[in-house]
């Protein structure tokens, strides 16, 4: 089996992950498998090499803002684990899924 950063494709899946993190999180922020490194403001799921567009989102208000060149997507604790764009080189927890 292979594992990749999680791809969140529905409100139901997002709620499941957020509820879990709100009760069990050990890190403050977690990477998910989306970024806009290929084309600014056009986020894609890149974690399994498929380059699929992000159709479902749960951005925190005012995000994504690309502040200082932020290209990767995290679930940020201080935002209730809503989505935030962040610098890809930052060290954080991560959420994976298996295929």
N, C-alpha and C positions, 0 to 999 in steps of 0.2 A: 504494500500500500504506500501511496505517496501523500504527503501533507503539504498544504499551501496556506498562505494567509487567507482568512475567511472572505468569501464573497457573499454579501448580504443583498438579497434580491426582492425582499418583501417586508412589509410592516410587521408581519407576524414573526418572521425570522429576527428582525431587528429588535422587537420587543422581548423575545426569548433571551437574546444575548444581553440586552440592557438589564433586564430583570435579574439575570444570573450575576452580572457584574455588580449591580447595586447591593446584592446580598453577600457576595463572595470575593470581591476584588482584593488582590494583594498588591497590585501596582496601581499607580494613579491614572495611567493612560495606556492605551493598547492600539497597536497597529492593526489595520485591516488591509485587504489586498487591492485597494484602489489608489491611483495616482493620475496626475495630469502632466507627467514629464514629457510625453510625446507631443502634446498639443495643449497649450495653456487654456484653462477653463473648460476643457473637454475631458472629464474624468473617465478612466477605463479600469476595468478589472484586469489586473496584470498577473495575479499570483499563480495562475496555472498556465501562463503563456498564451492565453487565448485572445487577449486584447479586446474584450467585449465592452461595449459602452455601459456606463452606469445609468440605469433607468430609474431605479428606486434610490432615494436619498433621505437622510434625516439630519440635515445640517443644523447646527446650533444657529440661532439668529445672528446675521452678520457674517456668516461663513458660507463658502470659502472666501477668504480675503486676500490670499496670496501675499501676505505681509512678509517681506524679506525673501521672497522666492519659495514659498511653501508649496510643495508639490505632492506630498503623500498624505493619506487620510488616516486619522486616528479616532478612537473613541476616547473623549476627554472626561475624566472624572468630575472636574469642577463644572462641566456642562451637563451633568446627569448622563454621561456617556452618549451624548449626541455627537454628531460628526464634526470634525475640525480638520482643516488642512494645516500641515505642520512640516517643518524641515525634515527631509528624508534621513539625514544623518544623526538625528537625535536617538538616544537609547531609550527604549520603552519596552513594556510587555508586548505580547502579540497574541492573537487568537487565530488558531489554525483549524482547518477541516481536512478530513481525509477523503481521497478519491479511490 
